[in-house]
Each structure stands twice: as C-alpha cells, then as structure tokens.
Amino acid sequence: MYFAALLARTEDGWEASDTELDDVETLSDLTELAREASDDDTVIVFIEQEDAWFGIVRIEGEEDPRVYVSDGAAAARSSYGEILTREILGDDLDDIVDELESLDLDGTEDGEPLDGDSDEDDEETSVAAEAVPAAPVGDRLILADLGMSAADLLALDSDALAEIADALGAAEVLEAVR
C-alpha cells in the first residue's frame, strides 16, 4: 500500500494534498502531475510504501526534478519505487541489469528460460532490484535549504514523512491529508 502526497510551498506557507498515482508510469508523469497540482515554484512529492521505503521528488519550476529514495533495493522492487531508482541510477542501472543478465549464474544455458519462469518482466525487475544498493540513493541535499540536512535525512527511520514535514514546518497540513 502506498501513501502519496504533494506539498506545495506558497506565500502563505505549505499546502498539502493527497494524490493518486494510478496514471503515473514515469517520472515525467509524476512531475507533470505535481506541476498541474500547483502553480507554485516548489513542490515536494512524498511517496511511502508501508514503512519499507520512502521517496521524495522535488520540482522547482521547469528545472529537472530532484529525487531521493530511502532504500534503493526495497524501492526497486515496487512499481513507483522502480521509477524513482531508475531515474537516480539511469544508465548505470541498465548496464548493471544487462551485465547480470548476460552472466550464466543460474545453471541454465544462455537464452534458456528458468523452470516455471515465463515472465521476463518480473525477472528483469528482480535482477534490477538486486543491482540497486540497500541504502539511500539520490540527492541527499534535496531538502537542505528547507530545513532538513543530509545527515538528518539519512538518519530517518520509521514515520519519516512526518519528521520531514515537521522539519519543513508542514506537519499539520501533511497530517490533514493522511
């Protein structure tokens, strides 16, 4: 189960809204959703999956989004997390997946499917998830200018989104949409 919310920084402070990710298939989709939700310069997208991982996407006007994920390996095993980790690792992730797939470590011949495994997409996602570090990945300074240092971000454990919102001065508005 996912929780997703948008925080938009306005002249009057932070405004929050929960958001549906049903139509999000790429980071571009998520960025467009955030930009449509708010005309303000700074929009923070929070995505959390059952305390397994959380992700933050920061959109500033027309600049490229900045992304941070608390646990790359856990996130890469989920649909929305995979979008974020692929953005962070980019071609490196594709190269790692290609390299791992070319190795014959499972005892089969090249091109021979694994017994009972007919879904290549699941296998690719599994290999990709194994290639991603089980550690924070992305822009650790994503919230530094808003009151949360890289060290504070890295130290977050459970209920991370509440702590982030508190550091940004947006705890009440985020809690209202939770």
Phi, psi and omega in degrees: 000135181254150166238130178225137179216153175248134172243122179248131180271120181242178177297332182266005183118201182271141172240138182240150172210142174281161184218148176266136182256011185306322183265007182270118178239344181219167175296327177299319177299316180294318179297317179297317177302315180294317181292325178290329183287336184209138176272359184285162185290320185247122175232131177249127175255126175255132172229132180224139175241103172037048179060010177279322180197161171223155178228150178232131173238128180247126180243124179241102179054233182263005179292160175297143179293149175255141188227142174221138177230133185290328180215101185301316183294315179296317180294322182295343178274001179238156186298311182286324177295324179296324176301315182289315181292326177295323177295318182291312186270339174048232182297332178300318179294317178298319179296318179296315179299314179300316181295316180294322180290332182282340179282143180259071185265353184260003177086003178262165174285156176306131177084349180279127181289152174290146179302130177074006181245102181248358183254099183295328180297318178297321180294317180296318178298319179298314179296318179298317180297323178291334182278344183270137181295143175276061184204168177300141177225151176109200186278100183287345178262015186304329182242009186301318181283354180254003174115003178235112181289166177300319180297318178295319179296316180293335182277351183294144180233257179272156182054040184298319184296325177294319179293322177295311180300322178297315179296328179277351184080027183236019185300315183295318183288327177290317180298328180296331180264350178282000000 
